[in-house]
Amino acid sequence: MARYNIDTCAMLVELSVSQWTARKLDRSTTDELVTNKHASEKGAARVNKNLFAGRSELETINQYVTETRSYLYDNTLPWSDSGIRLLPSIKFMEFNGKIQEAEDKFFGLVTEFVSVYPSLITAQAMALGDMFNRNDYPAPNDIEHRFKFSVNYMPVPSSGDFRVDVGNDAQEDLKAKLSKFADERVEHAIGSFKFKVVDHLKRMSDRLGVDVVAGEVKPRVFNYTLLDTAHELCELAESLNIINDPLIEEARIALKRTLNGVDLKDLRKDMSTRNSVKADVDDILSKFSF
């Protein structure tokens, strides 16, 4: 019997994004380098060309994909090594809306890139010099198909749904293994979020500290997002705590209480406010054993 029955309060989500890298192995330049460096093994070096070196159009797409994956990681929990993530049902509408927006923007950027693709190739003849090879570039009517974006939602597997004709004893054994697997995944997911909470609290405590330079106490500088990210952490702790872990919930309540009424300007200029918030953050941290 599984200890954590999350199949009704969470789902699995898989984001698949692929894009053309515009990287190509330059065999002649590689051979030339290996020869000039007197290497005895041909595999000693590899020269990969950036076919759009100096251009930002493709990099813009790459950066946006990175931002989208960051949103995925921040708002879900790890589930499997294949990249499947655990999404609390309560966050589905918000998450799905954001991902749909991300998909629309992704393909919008792709369309912009495809529209200027032929002219970019011409410009790269000068940028790459002797390394330019027109055959390295896919045909214009083929390039769009090298960009893909899809998201799939799946139910969390339940041992009760394990139906296979292998005999009662074997079936019970399979159900037990599936339950154990699911419990381990949930514990890993919650454990990873605890690390995230601790990591943020440690950074927060560090930035609220002071340095003593030549006998003078100097408050450390912190970014204006310090409070914003702390508030966001409280929201995530409420939605991602799918098993109502008491340590996470206590930390969320305590941090929310600490942040209540705290102003960024006071936090920077008022040492009593700064010291009070730091003391509260350190107290929350002390409850975690790692």
N, C-alpha and C positions, 0 to 999 in steps of 0.2 A: 504494500500500500504506500503510495507516494505521500510524503509529509507535506508537500506544497502543492495544493490543487489550484494552479494558476490558469488552467485552460479556459476559464470563463472570464478572467479579468485581464488577459494579455493575449497577444498574437505574435506571430513571427513575421518579420519583414525582410525582404532581400532586395537591395538596390544594385542594379547592374548598369554600369556606365562604361562605355569604351570609346576611345577616340584615337584618331591617327596621330602617331608620335612624330612623324616627319624626321625620323632618325634612320640613317642608312649606313651600313658598313661600306667603307671605302677600301676595297681590296688593294688597289694599286698603291695608294698612299700608305696603307698598312705595310705592304711588302717593302716599300721604299724606306720606311722608318726602321723596320727590322734589319734591313741590309745596312743602312747607314750607321746603326748602333752596334753592328757586328754581333747580333744575337744569333745563337746557334739554333734556337727553336722558333719556328714561324709563328707559333701561338704566343710569343712573348708580349705582343702588343696588339691592340685593335684600335683602329681609327674610325670612329662613328661620326658621320657628318650630320650636322643640324641643317636640314635642307632649307629652313627658314631663319637662319641666323640673322639677327639684327631686326627681325620683324616681330610685332607684338600680337598680331591677329590670332595666331594659334595659341600663344601663351595665355591670352585672355580666356580662352575656352578652358585650358588646363587649370588655371587659377580658380575659375568658377566651379569646376568639378571638385576641386579640393575643398572649397567653401561648402559645397553641398554635402560632401562626405563628413565634414566637420559637424554640420548640423545633425546629420544622421547619428554620429557617435555621441554627440552631446545629449540627444533626446531619446536614446534607446539604450538597452543594456546588451552586453555581449551574450551570444548563445552558442554559436558553433564556430569552428576554425575556418569554415568555408565562407564566413562573412555574414551569415544570417544573424539578425539582431532581434531582441525581444522588445516589443512595443506594448506598453500598457494600453488597454482599451480606452481608458479615459483620455488619452492623448491622440487617439486616432484621427478625429476630425481636424484638429490643428495640424498634426503631422502630415496628413494626406493633402491638406490644402497647400502647405509649404512645398511639399514635393511636387505637386502639380505645377505650382508656379516655377519651381526650379527646372522642371522638364521643359516648360514653355520657353523660359529664358535660354536654356541650353540650346534648343533647336533654333532659336532666334539668332544666337551667336554663330551657330553652324551655318545658317543661311547667309549671314553676312560674310563669313569666311569663304564660302563656296562662290559667292558672287564676284569676289576679287581674286580668286585663286589663279586664273590664267595670267593675270597681270603680275601677280606676285612671282610666278615662276620666271617670267621675263626679267624681273628686277634682280632675281637671285643669281643670274648669270654673271653679273659683275661682283656681287657680294661674295660668291664662293670661288671666283677665279678659276684656276685650273681644276679645282675639285668639282665644278659644276658638270652635271650629266643629266641631260633632259630625260633620259630613260628612268631616272630615279623617281620621277614624279608620276603618280597615277593619272589616268586620263580624267579630264574635268567631269565627265558624266559618271565617273566611278567614285569620286572622292566623298560625296555626301553619304554614301552607303557605309563608309568607314566610321561613322559616328552613330552610337546607339545609346538609348536611355530607357530603362524600364524598371518598374518596381512591382514586386509581387508580395501579396499578403497570404499567410497560411495559418491555420490553427495550430496551437501548441499541441503536440502529440500527447495522447492520454493512453495509459496502459489498458484502460477498459476498451479501447478501440482496436486492440491488437487481436486480429482474427486471422488465424492460419491453421490449416489442418495438419497438425503435427502431434496430436495426442494431448490429453489433458495435462499430464505432468510437464511435458515440454512447453506447452502453452503457458502454464503458470510460471515456469522458469523465465520465459521470455518477458512476461508481464512484469515480473519482479526486476529484471534487468532494465527494462524500459523505465520503470518507476525510479530506480536508483540513478539511472542516467539523467532523468529529468531533474531530480533533486540536486544532483551535483551541478548541473547547468545553472539552476536557480541560485545555488549558493555561490557559484563563481560569479554570476551576474551581480548579485547584491554585494559580494566582496569587492568587486571592481569599483562599484559606486562608492563604497566606504572609502576606498583608497582615494577616489576623486574628492570626496568631502575633506578628508584629512589633508590632501595635497593643497587644496584651496585654503583651508584654515591655516596651514603652516605658512603659506605665502602671505596671507593677510597678517598674521602675527609678526612675521619678519618685517613687513613694510611699516607696521605701526610701532616698531622698535626705534631705538635711538642709538647714535654713535657718540662716543666721547673722543673728541679731537683736541689735543693740547689742553685738556682739562675743561673743555667746553662741551656741553651736551647739545648735540645737533639731531633733531628729528629726521628720520629717513624720509626721502621723497617717495610718494606713491602716485600711481596713475589715477585719473579721475574716474576710471571704471571700477575702482576697488569696491565701492558700495553697490554699484549696479550688478556686478557679477555675484556678489554675496546674496543679494535679493533673488537673483536668478537661481542660485544654488538652492535656496529655500523652496522655490517653486518646483524645481526638479526633484528635490527630496520628497516632496509631497506626492508627485505623480509617479515617480519611478520606484518608490518603495512598495512593490507589489505584494510583499509578504508581511507588511507592517512590522518590519524589524524595529524593535523598541529603541535600539541605540541610534539608528538614523532618525527616528521620529523625535526622540529627546533632543538630539543635536539640532534638528530643524526648528523646534519650538524655542530652544534656548537662543539660537542665532537670530531668529526673527524678533525675539524679545529684545535682544541686544541692539539690533539695527533700528528698532522703533524710535522715531523722532531724531535719529542721528543725522546731522547735516554734514556734507563734505567739507564745507568751509570751516565749521567748528572742529572737525576731526583733524584738519591741518593746522589750525592755529591755537586751539585750546588743548593744552597738555593734559588737563584733568579728564576731558572727554576722551582723548586719545588713549590715555592710560587705562581708563575704565573699560573701553571697548576691547583693548588688547587683553586685559585681565580676563574678561568674559570669554574671549576667543580661546585663550590658553586653557581655561577651565573646561571648555567643551572638548578641546583636544585631549585633555588628560583622561577623558572617559574612554578613548580608543586605545587599544593595546598594541597598535603598530604605528 
